[in-house]
Amino acid sequence: MKKVNLAEAFSTFSDYWSPKIAGDVGDFQVKLAKFKGAFDWHHHEREDELFLVVEGCMRMGFRDHFVDLGPGEFIIVPHLVEHRPEALTDECHVMLLEPNTILNTGNIENELTNRNLQRIA
């Protein structure tokens, strides 16, 4: 067992919208990601997601409303709910808790789809 320092872990990568695996919790993974700009609209057929803002600010867009989040705040997006995360600051650092079966782009595949996540911790 070892601890993970979030600031140190975030300093190990610079790419955006490409989650990194920081740990495993049963069938779930703790992932770290840097957001810049807006992601694509998508949903997940079976998986719920938790987004916890560590640094910066983000907006979680839904088709009928949006929720703004700052450091220390999180939101859970249930499966089948269409959503679009977006960084409101130049860069936003986010910790995610998701089932290990999840594909980052959900029901769509494009240049942001990442099937081979890097493990950083």
N, CA, C and O atoms as a GROMACS GRO file, in nm:
protein
  484
    1MET      N    1   0.085  -0.119   0.000
    1MET     CA    2   0.000   0.000   0.000
    1MET      C    3   0.088   0.123   0.000
    1MET      O    4   0.186   0.132   0.075
    2LYS      N    5   0.053   0.217  -0.084
    2LYS     CA    6   0.128   0.342  -0.087
    2LYS      C    7   0.031   0.457  -0.108
    2LYS      O    8  -0.079   0.440  -0.161
    3LYS      N    9   0.075   0.573  -0.065
    3LYS     CA   10  -0.010   0.690  -0.081
    3LYS      C   11   0.013   0.752  -0.218
    3LYS      O   12   0.116   0.730  -0.282
    4VAL      N   13  -0.083   0.831  -0.260
    4VAL     CA   14  -0.072   0.904  -0.386
    4VAL      C   15  -0.087   1.052  -0.354
    4VAL      O   16  -0.187   1.094  -0.296
    5ASN      N   17   0.012   1.130  -0.391
    5ASN     CA   18   0.006   1.275  -0.377
    5ASN      C   19  -0.052   1.329  -0.508
    5ASN      O   20   0.009   1.315  -0.613
    6LEU      N   21  -0.169   1.391  -0.500
    6LEU     CA   22  -0.237   1.434  -0.622
    6LEU      C   23  -0.157   1.536  -0.702
    6LEU      O   24  -0.150   1.528  -0.824
    7ALA      N   25  -0.096   1.633  -0.634
    7ALA     CA   26  -0.018   1.735  -0.706
    7ALA      C   27   0.098   1.670  -0.781
    7ALA      O   28   0.123   1.703  -0.897
    8GLU      N   29   0.166   1.577  -0.716
    8GLU     CA   30   0.277   1.507  -0.783
    8GLU      C   31   0.226   1.422  -0.899
    8GLU      O   32   0.287   1.421  -1.006
    9ALA      N   33   0.115   1.352  -0.879
    9ALA     CA   34   0.061   1.267  -0.984
    9ALA      C   35   0.019   1.350  -1.106
    9ALA      O   36   0.047   1.312  -1.219
   10PHE      N   37  -0.047   1.464  -1.083
   10PHE     CA   38  -0.088   1.549  -1.195
   10PHE      C   39   0.033   1.607  -1.268
   10PHE      O   40   0.025   1.636  -1.388
   11SER      N   41   0.144   1.625  -1.198
   11SER     CA   42   0.264   1.683  -1.262
   11SER      C   43   0.334   1.584  -1.356
   11SER      O   44   0.424   1.624  -1.430
   12THR      N   45   0.293   1.457  -1.355
   12THR     CA   46   0.360   1.357  -1.438
   12THR      C   47   0.307   1.351  -1.582
   12THR      O   48   0.363   1.279  -1.664
   13PHE      N   49   0.201   1.426  -1.612
   13PHE     CA   50   0.148   1.425  -1.749
   13PHE      C   51   0.095   1.562  -1.787
   13PHE      O   52   0.063   1.644  -1.700
   14SER      N   53   0.085   1.586  -1.917
   14SER     CA   54   0.040   1.716  -1.964
   14SER      C   55  -0.070   1.709  -2.068
   14SER      O   56  -0.123   1.812  -2.110
   15ASP      N   57  -0.107   1.589  -2.111
   15ASP     CA   58  -0.208   1.578  -2.215
   15ASP      C   59  -0.348   1.596  -2.155
   15ASP      O   60  -0.370   1.570  -2.037
   16TYR      N   61  -0.440   1.640  -2.238
   16TYR     CA   62  -0.576   1.668  -2.196
   16TYR      C   63  -0.671   1.558  -2.242
   16TYR      O   64  -0.650   1.494  -2.345
   17TRP      N   65  -0.776   1.537  -2.163
   17TRP     CA   66  -0.884   1.443  -2.195
   17TRP      C   67  -0.834   1.301  -2.212
   17TRP      O   68  -0.894   1.222  -2.286
   18SER      N   69  -0.726   1.266  -2.144
   18SER     CA   70  -0.670   1.131  -2.150
   18SER      C   71  -0.646   1.082  -2.007
   18SER      O   72  -0.536   1.096  -1.954
   19PRO      N   73  -0.750   1.024  -1.945
   19PRO     CA   74  -0.738   0.982  -1.805
   19PRO      C   75  -0.622   0.886  -1.781
   19PRO      O   76  -0.590   0.802  -1.865
   20LYS      N   77  -0.562   0.899  -1.664
   20LYS     CA   78  -0.454   0.811  -1.620
   20LYS      C   79  -0.502   0.734  -1.497
   20LYS      O   80  -0.570   0.790  -1.411
   21ILE      N   81  -0.467   0.608  -1.488
   21ILE     CA   82  -0.509   0.525  -1.376
   21ILE      C   83  -0.417   0.552  -1.256
   21ILE      O   84  -0.296   0.534  -1.265
   22ALA      N   85  -0.478   0.595  -1.145
   22ALA     CA   86  -0.401   0.622  -1.023
   22ALA      C   87  -0.423   0.515  -0.917
   22ALA      O   88  -0.350   0.511  -0.818
   23GLY      N   89  -0.521   0.428  -0.936
   23GLY     CA   90  -0.546   0.322  -0.839
   23GLY      C   91  -0.670   0.242  -0.874
   23GLY      O   92  -0.750   0.281  -0.958
   24ASP      N   93  -0.683   0.130  -0.806
   24ASP     CA   94  -0.797   0.041  -0.825
   24ASP      C   95  -0.871   0.023  -0.694
   24ASP      O   96  -0.810   0.010  -0.588
   25VAL      N   97  -1.003   0.022  -0.701
   25VAL     CA   98  -1.089  -0.001  -0.586
   25VAL      C   99  -1.191  -0.106  -0.629
   25VAL      O  100  -1.295  -0.072  -0.685
   26GLY      N  101  -1.161  -0.232  -0.605
   26GLY     CA  102  -1.248  -0.339  -0.653
   26GLY      C  103  -1.257  -0.335  -0.805
   26GLY      O  104  -1.155  -0.338  -0.873
   27ASP      N  105  -1.379  -0.327  -0.857
   27ASP     CA  106  -1.400  -0.320  -1.002
   27ASP      C  107  -1.402  -0.176  -1.053
   27ASP      O  108  -1.442  -0.151  -1.167
   28PHE      N  109  -1.360  -0.082  -0.969
   28PHE     CA  110  -1.356   0.059  -1.006
   28PHE      C  111  -1.210   0.105  -1.018
   28PHE      O  112  -1.119   0.044  -0.962
   29GLN      N  113  -1.192   0.214  -1.090
   29GLN     CA  114  -1.059   0.274  -1.099
   29GLN      C  115  -1.067   0.421  -1.061
   29GLN      O  116  -1.163   0.491  -1.093
   30VAL      N  117  -0.963   0.466  -0.990
   30VAL     CA  118  -0.944   0.607  -0.962
   30VAL      C  119  -0.857   0.658  -1.076
   30VAL      O  120  -0.747   0.607  -1.100
   31LYS      N  121  -0.906   0.760  -1.146
   31LYS     CA  122  -0.833   0.814  -1.260
   31LYS      C  123  -0.812   0.963  -1.241
   31LYS      O  124  -0.891   1.031  -1.175
   32LEU      N  125  -0.704   1.012  -1.298
   32LEU     CA  126  -0.674   1.154  -1.297
   32LEU      C  127  -0.674   1.203  -1.440
   32LEU      O  128  -0.622   1.136  -1.530
   33ALA      N  129  -0.731   1.320  -1.462
   33ALA     CA  130  -0.736   1.376  -1.597
   33ALA      C  131  -0.724   1.527  -1.591
   33ALA      O  132  -0.767   1.590  -1.494
   34LYS      N  133  -0.665   1.582  -1.695
   34LYS     CA  134  -0.660   1.726  -1.712
   34LYS      C  135  -0.758   1.762  -1.824
   34LYS      O  136  -0.760   1.700  -1.930
   35PHE      N  137  -0.841   1.863  -1.795
   35PHE     CA  138  -0.940   1.909  -1.892
   35PHE      C  139  -0.896   2.045  -1.945
   35PHE      O  140  -0.841   2.127  -1.872
   36LYS      N  141  -0.922   2.066  -2.072
   36LYS     CA  142  -0.900   2.197  -2.135
   36LYS      C  143  -1.006   2.210  -2.243
   36LYS      O  144  -1.018   2.123  -2.330
   37GLY      N  145  -1.082   2.319  -2.238
   37GLY     CA  146  -1.190   2.335  -2.335
   37GLY      C  147  -1.304   2.239  -2.304
   37GLY      O  148  -1.324   2.199  -2.190
   38ALA      N  149  -1.378   2.204  -2.409
   38ALA     CA  150  -1.496   2.119  -2.392
   38ALA      C  151  -1.474   1.982  -2.455
   38ALA      O  152  -1.408   1.969  -2.557
   39PHE      N  153  -1.530   1.882  -2.393
   39PHE     CA  154  -1.529   1.745  -2.443
   39PHE      C  155  -1.650   1.727  -2.535
   39PHE      O  156  -1.723   1.823  -2.559
   40ASP      N  157  -1.671   1.608  -2.584
   40ASP     CA  158  -1.785   1.580  -2.671
   40ASP      C  159  -1.905   1.533  -2.589
   40ASP      O  160  -1.890   1.476  -2.481
   41TRP      N  161  -2.024   1.558  -2.642
   41TRP     CA  162  -2.145   1.503  -2.581
   41TRP      C  163  -2.141   1.352  -2.593
   41TRP      O  164  -2.107   1.298  -2.698
   42HIS      N  165  -2.175   1.283  -2.485
   42HIS     CA  166  -2.178   1.137  -2.486
   42HIS      C  167  -2.254   1.086  -2.365
   42HIS      O  168  -2.292   1.162  -2.276
   43HIS      N  169  -2.276   0.956  -2.362
   43HIS     CA  170  -2.332   0.891  -2.244
   43HIS      C  171  -2.269   0.752  -2.232
   43HIS      O  172  -2.202   0.706  -2.324
   44HIS      N  173  -2.292   0.689  -2.120
   44HIS     CA  174  -2.240   0.555  -2.094
   44HIS      C  175  -2.360   0.463  -2.072
   44HIS      O  176  -2.449   0.492  -1.992
   45GLU      N  177  -2.361   0.352  -2.142
   45GLU     CA  178  -2.475   0.260  -2.136
   45GLU      C  179  -2.496   0.201  -1.997
   45GLU      O  180  -2.609   0.192  -1.951
   46ARG      N  181  -2.387   0.161  -1.929
   46ARG     CA  182  -2.400   0.090  -1.803
   46ARG      C  183  -2.326   0.154  -1.685
   46ARG      O  184  -2.352   0.118  -1.570
   47GLU      N  185  -2.237   0.246  -1.711
   47GLU     CA  186  -2.148   0.294  -1.605
   47GLU      C  187  -2.185   0.434  -1.556
   47GLU      O  188  -2.212   0.524  -1.635
   48ASP      N  189  -2.186   0.450  -1.423
   48ASP     CA  190  -2.198   0.581  -1.360
   48ASP      C  191  -2.056   0.636  -1.344
   48ASP      O  192  -1.960   0.559  -1.340
   49GLU      N  193  -2.043   0.768  -1.335
   49GLU     CA  194  -1.911   0.832  -1.318
   49GLU      C  195  -1.916   0.935  -1.207
   49GLU      O  196  -2.017   1.004  -1.189
   50LEU      N  197  -1.807   0.945  -1.133
   50LEU     CA  198  -1.790   1.051  -1.034
   50LEU      C  199  -1.676   1.141  -1.080
   50LEU      O  200  -1.567   1.092  -1.111
   51PHE      N  201  -1.701   1.272  -1.086
   51PHE     CA  202  -1.601   1.373  -1.123
   51PHE      C  203  -1.576   1.460  -0.999
   51PHE      O  204  -1.669   1.523  -0.950
   52LEU      N  205  -1.453   1.463  -0.949
   52LEU     CA  206  -1.414   1.546  -0.835
   52LEU      C  207  -1.311   1.646  -0.882
   52LEU      O  208  -1.204   1.607  -0.929
   53VAL      N  209  -1.342   1.773  -0.870
   53VAL     CA  210  -1.249   1.878  -0.913
   53VAL      C  211  -1.141   1.896  -0.806
   53VAL      O  212  -1.171   1.918  -0.689
   54VAL      N  213  -1.016   1.885  -0.848
   54VAL     CA  214  -0.903   1.902  -0.759
   54VAL      C  215  -0.846   2.043  -0.773
   54VAL      O  216  -0.811   2.107  -0.674
   55GLU      N  217  -0.838   2.091  -0.896
   55GLU     CA  218  -0.784   2.225  -0.923
   55GLU      C  219  -0.856   2.283  -1.044
   55GLU      O  220  -0.886   2.212  -1.139
   56GLY      N  221  -0.882   2.413  -1.039
   56GLY     CA  222  -0.953   2.479  -1.149
   56GLY      C  223  -1.103   2.467  -1.132
   56GLY      O  224  -1.153   2.435  -1.024
   57CYS      N  225  -1.175   2.494  -1.240
   57CYS     CA  226  -1.322   2.487  -1.239
   57CYS      C  227  -1.370   2.419  -1.366
   57CYS      O  228  -1.308   2.432  -1.471
   58MET      N  229  -1.479   2.348  -1.354
   58MET     CA  230  -1.537   2.280  -1.470
   58MET      C  231  -1.687   2.299  -1.471
   58MET      O  232  -1.748   2.335  -1.370
   59ARG      N  233  -1.744   2.273  -1.585
   59ARG     CA  234  -1.890   2.273  -1.602
   59ARG      C  235  -1.929   2.135  -1.654
   59ARG      O  236  -1.869   2.084  -1.748
   60MET      N  237  -2.030   2.077  -1.592
   60MET     CA  238  -2.087   1.955  -1.647
   60MET      C  239  -2.215   1.995  -1.717
   60MET      O  240  -2.312   2.038  -1.654
   61GLY      N  241  -2.213   1.981  -1.848
   61GLY     CA  242  -2.330   2.016  -1.927
   61GLY      C  243  -2.423   1.898  -1.942
   61GLY      O  244  -2.381   1.785  -1.966
   62PHE      N  245  -2.550   1.926  -1.927
   62PHE     CA  246  -2.656   1.831  -1.955
   62PHE      C  247  -2.746   1.897  -2.058
   62PHE      O  248  -2.739   2.019  -2.074
   63ARG      N  249  -2.826   1.823  -2.127
   63ARG     CA  250  -2.907   1.881  -2.236
   63ARG      C  251  -3.005   1.987  -2.187
   63ARG      O  252  -3.043   2.074  -2.264
   64ASP      N  253  -3.046   1.981  -2.060
   64ASP     CA  254  -3.144   2.078  -2.012
   64ASP      C  255  -3.091   2.173  -1.905
   64ASP      O  256  -3.164   2.262  -1.861
   65HIS      N  257  -2.965   2.156  -1.863
   65HIS     CA  258  -2.905   2.246  -1.763
   65HIS      C  259  -2.756   2.216  -1.754
   65HIS      O  260  -2.705   2.126  -1.821
   66PHE      N  261  -2.687   2.292  -1.671
   66PHE     CA  262  -2.546   2.266  -1.645
   66PHE      C  263  -2.518   2.287  -1.497
   66PHE      O  264  -2.594   2.353  -1.426
   67VAL      N  265  -2.406   2.227  -1.451
   67VAL     CA  266  -2.364   2.240  -1.312
   67VAL      C  267  -2.217   2.281  -1.312
   67VAL      O  268  -2.134   2.212  -1.371
   68ASP      N  269  -2.185   2.393  -1.247
   68ASP     CA  270  -2.047   2.439  -1.235
   68ASP      C  271  -1.987   2.384  -1.106
   68ASP      O  272  -2.052   2.380  -1.002
   69LEU      N  273  -1.860   2.342  -1.115
   69LEU     CA  274  -1.792   2.281  -1.002
   69LEU      C  275  -1.656   2.346  -0.982
   69LEU      O  276  -1.586   2.378  -1.078
   70GLY      N  277  -1.620   2.366  -0.855
   70GLY     CA  278  -1.489   2.419  -0.819
   70GLY      C  279  -1.413   2.317  -0.737
   70GLY      O  280  -1.462   2.207  -0.714
   71PRO      N  281  -1.293   2.353  -0.694
   71PRO     CA  282  -1.210   2.261  -0.616
   71PRO      C  283  -1.284   2.206  -0.494
   71PRO      O  284  -1.348   2.280  -0.419
   72GLY      N  285  -1.273   2.075  -0.475
   72GLY     CA  286  -1.337   2.011  -0.362
   72GLY      C  287  -1.482   1.973  -0.386
   72GLY      O  288  -1.546   1.919  -0.296
   73GLU      N  289  -1.534   1.999  -0.504
   73GLU     CA  290  -1.673   1.964  -0.535
   73GLU      C  291  -1.676   1.849  -0.635
   73GLU      O  292  -1.589   1.836  -0.721
   74PHE      N  293  -1.780   1.765  -0.623
   74PHE     CA  294  -1.792   1.655  -0.718
   74PHE      C  295  -1.936   1.640  -0.765
   74PHE      O  296  -2.030   1.691  -0.704
   75ILE      N  297  -1.949   1.568  -0.875
   75ILE     CA  298  -2.080   1.537  -0.930
   75ILE      C  299  -2.077   1.392  -0.978
   75ILE      O  300  -1.975   1.344  -1.028
   76ILE      N  301  -2.188   1.324  -0.960
   76ILE     CA  302  -2.204   1.188  -1.010
   76ILE      C  303  -2.298   1.193  -1.129
   76ILE      O  304  -2.410   1.244  -1.119
   77VAL      N  305  -2.253   1.140  -1.241
   77VAL     CA  306  -2.334   1.135  -1.362
   77VAL      C  307  -2.382   0.990  -1.379
   77VAL      O  308  -2.301   0.900  -1.403
   78PRO      N  309  -2.513   0.968  -1.368
   78PRO     CA  310  -2.566   0.832  -1.383
   78PRO      C  311  -2.554   0.782  -1.528
   78PRO      O  312  -2.550   0.860  -1.623
   79HIS      N  313  -2.548   0.651  -1.542
   79HIS     CA  314  -2.543   0.593  -1.677
   79HIS      C  315  -2.667   0.636  -1.757
   79HIS      O  316  -2.772   0.666  -1.700
   80LEU      N  317  -2.651   0.639  -1.886
   80LEU     CA  318  -2.752   0.678  -1.985
   80LEU      C  319  -2.781   0.828  -1.989
   80LEU      O  320  -2.857   0.873  -2.075
   81VAL      N  321  -2.722   0.907  -1.900
   81VAL     CA  322  -2.744   1.052  -1.900
   81VAL      C  323  -2.641   1.117  -1.992
   81VAL      O  324  -2.521   1.107  -1.968
   82GLU      N  325  -2.689   1.184  -2.096
   82GLU     CA  326  -2.598   1.252  -2.189
   82GLU      C  327  -2.535   1.371  -2.118
   82GLU      O  328  -2.604   1.447  -2.049
   83HIS      N  329  -2.404   1.386  -2.135
   83HIS     CA  330  -2.332   1.492  -2.064
   83HIS      C  331  -2.211   1.536  -2.145
   83HIS      O  332  -2.167   1.468  -2.237
   84ARG      N  333  -2.159   1.653  -2.107
   84ARG     CA  334  -2.039   1.708  -2.170
   84ARG      C  335  -1.960   1.786  -2.067
   84ARG      O  336  -2.000   1.896  -2.029
   85PRO      N  337  -1.846   1.731  -2.021
   85PRO     CA  338  -1.760   1.807  -1.930
   85PRO      C  339  -1.686   1.917  -2.006
   85PRO      O  340  -1.654   1.903  -2.124
   86GLU      N  341  -1.659   2.025  -1.935
   86GLU     CA  342  -1.590   2.140  -1.996
   86GLU      C  343  -1.509   2.212  -1.889
   86GLU      O  344  -1.560   2.239  -1.780
   87ALA      N  345  -1.385   2.243  -1.920
   87ALA     CA  346  -1.303   2.323  -1.829
   87ALA      C  347  -1.346   2.469  -1.840
   87ALA      O  348  -1.357   2.523  -1.949
   88LEU      N  349  -1.372   2.532  -1.726
   88LEU     CA  350  -1.407   2.674  -1.725
   88LEU      C  351  -1.283   2.761  -1.705
   88LEU      O  352  -1.283   2.879  -1.740
   89THR      N  353  -1.179   2.701  -1.648
   89THR     CA  354  -1.051   2.769  -1.634
   89THR      C  355  -0.959   2.716  -1.744
   89THR      O  356  -0.993   2.619  -1.811
   90ASP      N  357  -0.845   2.778  -1.762
   90ASP     CA  358  -0.754   2.735  -1.869
   90ASP      C  359  -0.726   2.586  -1.862
   90ASP      O  360  -0.718   2.519  -1.964
   91GLU      N  361  -0.713   2.534  -1.741
   91GLU     CA  362  -0.688   2.392  -1.720
   91GLU      C  363  -0.761   2.351  -1.593
   91GLU      O  364  -0.766   2.428  -1.497
   92CYS      N  365  -0.817   2.232  -1.593
   92CYS     CA  366  -0.889   2.182  -1.477
   92CYS      C  367  -0.838   2.041  -1.447
   92CYS      O  368  -0.830   1.958  -1.537
   93HIS      N  369  -0.804   2.015  -1.321
   93HIS     CA  370  -0.757   1.883  -1.279
   93HIS      C  371  -0.872   1.810  -1.210
   93HIS      O  372  -0.932   1.862  -1.116
   94VAL      N  373  -0.901   1.690  -1.259
   94VAL     CA  374  -1.017   1.616  -1.211
   94VAL      C  375  -0.978   1.474  -1.173
   94VAL      O  376  -0.903   1.408  -1.244
   95MET      N  377  -1.031   1.429  -1.060
   95MET     CA  378  -1.018   1.289  -1.022
   95MET      C  379  -1.151   1.222  -1.053
   95MET      O  380  -1.258   1.274  -1.019
   96LEU      N  381  -1.145   1.106  -1.117
   96LEU     CA  382  -1.265   1.033  -1.155
   96LEU      C  383  -1.268   0.899  -1.082
   96LEU      O  384  -1.164   0.838  -1.057
   97LEU      N  385  -1.387   0.855  -1.049
   97LEU     CA  386  -1.407   0.720  -0.997
   97LEU      C  387  -1.507   0.656  -1.091
   97LEU      O  388  -1.622   0.699  -1.102
   98GLU      N  389  -1.462   0.549  -1.159
   98GLU     CA  390  -1.543   0.488  -1.263
   98GLU      C  391  -1.521   0.337  -1.265
   98GLU      O  392  -1.415   0.289  -1.225
   99PRO      N  393  -1.621   0.261  -1.311
   99PRO     CA  394  -1.598   0.118  -1.331
   99PRO      C  395  -1.484   0.096  -1.430
   99PRO      O  396  -1.465   0.176  -1.522
  100ASN      N  397  -1.409  -0.010  -1.411
  100ASN     CA  398  -1.294  -0.034  -1.499
  100ASN      C  399  -1.336  -0.075  -1.640
  100ASN      O  400  -1.250  -0.093  -1.727
  101THR      N  401  -1.465  -0.091  -1.666
  101THR     CA  402  -1.515  -0.125  -1.799
  101THR      C  403  -1.544  -0.003  -1.885
  101THR      O  404  -1.576  -0.017  -2.003
  102ILE      N  405  -1.535   0.115  -1.829
  102ILE     CA  406  -1.581   0.236  -1.898
  102ILE      C  407  -1.486   0.279  -2.010
  102ILE      O  408  -1.364   0.265  -1.998
  103LEU      N  409  -1.544   0.331  -2.116
  103LEU     CA  410  -1.468   0.392  -2.224
  103LEU      C  411  -1.488   0.543  -2.211
  103LEU      O  412  -1.602   0.589  -2.197
  104ASN      N  413  -1.380   0.620  -2.214
  104ASN     CA  414  -1.389   0.763  -2.180
  104ASN      C  415  -1.486   0.840  -2.269
  104ASN      O  416  -1.542   0.941  -2.225
  105THR      N  417  -1.507   0.797  -2.392
  105THR     CA  418  -1.599   0.867  -2.482
  105THR      C  419  -1.736   0.801  -2.489
  105THR      O  420  -1.819   0.838  -2.571
  106GLY      N  421  -1.759   0.704  -2.402
  106GLY     CA  422  -1.891   0.642  -2.392
  106GLY      C  423  -1.941   0.580  -2.521
  106GLY      O  424  -1.879   0.489  -2.576
  107ASN      N  425  -2.054   0.631  -2.568
  107ASN     CA  426  -2.120   0.573  -2.684
  107ASN      C  427  -2.067   0.623  -2.818
  107ASN      O  428  -2.120   0.586  -2.923
  108ILE      N  429  -1.962   0.706  -2.818
  108ILE     CA  430  -1.904   0.753  -2.944
  108ILE      C  431  -1.757   0.713  -2.949
  108ILE      O  432  -1.694   0.690  -2.846
  109GLU      N  433  -1.704   0.705  -3.068
  109GLU     CA  434  -1.561   0.682  -3.085
  109GLU      C  435  -1.507   0.789  -3.177
  109GLU      O  436  -1.561   0.814  -3.286
  110ASN      N  437  -1.399   0.854  -3.132
  110ASN     CA  438  -1.336   0.959  -3.212
  110ASN      C  439  -1.190   0.971  -3.169
  110ASN      O  440  -1.136   0.881  -3.105
  111GLU      N  441  -1.127   1.081  -3.205
  111GLU     CA  442  -0.985   1.099  -3.175
  111GLU      C  443  -0.956   1.110  -3.025
  111GLU      O  444  -0.841   1.097  -2.984
  112LEU      N  445  -1.057   1.133  -2.942
  112LEU     CA  446  -1.040   1.140  -2.797
  112LEU      C  447  -1.058   1.006  -2.728
  112LEU      O  448  -1.030   0.994  -2.609
  113THR      N  449  -1.105   0.905  -2.800
  113THR     CA  450  -1.125   0.773  -2.742
  113THR      C  451  -0.990   0.714  -2.701
  113THR      O  452  -0.896   0.711  -2.780
  114ASN      N  453  -0.983   0.666  -2.578
  114ASN     CA  454  -0.859   0.610  -2.525
  114ASN      C  455  -0.888   0.471  -2.468
  114ASN      O  456  -0.948   0.459  -2.361
  115ARG      N  457  -0.845   0.367  -2.540
  115ARG     CA  458  -0.869   0.230  -2.496
  115ARG      C  459  -0.755   0.174  -2.412
  115ARG      O  460  -0.773   0.073  -2.344
  116ASN      N  461  -0.639   0.237  -2.415
  116ASN     CA  462  -0.523   0.187  -2.342
  116ASN      C  463  -0.473   0.292  -2.244
  116ASN      O  464  -0.380   0.368  -2.273
  117LEU      N  465  -0.535   0.295  -2.128
  117LEU     CA  466  -0.501   0.397  -2.029
  117LEU      C  467  -0.368   0.368  -1.964
  117LEU      O  468  -0.334   0.253  -1.934
  118GLN      N  469  -0.293   0.474  -1.943
  118GLN     CA  470  -0.162   0.466  -1.877
  118GLN      C  471  -0.183   0.461  -1.727
  118GLN      O  472  -0.268   0.533  -1.674
  119ARG      N  473  -0.107   0.380  -1.659
  119ARG     CA  474  -0.110   0.373  -1.513
  119ARG      C  475   0.002   0.462  -1.459
  119ARG      O  476   0.118   0.446  -1.497
  120ILE      N  477  -0.033   0.556  -1.369
  120ILE     CA  478   0.069   0.647  -1.317
  120ILE      C  479   0.100   0.622  -1.169
  120ILE      O  480   0.194   0.680  -1.115
  121ALA      N  481   0.022   0.540  -1.105
  121ALA     CA  482   0.047   0.509  -0.963
  121ALA      C  483   0.016   0.364  -0.936
  121ALA      O  484   0.031   0.318  -0.822
   0.00000   0.00000   0.00000
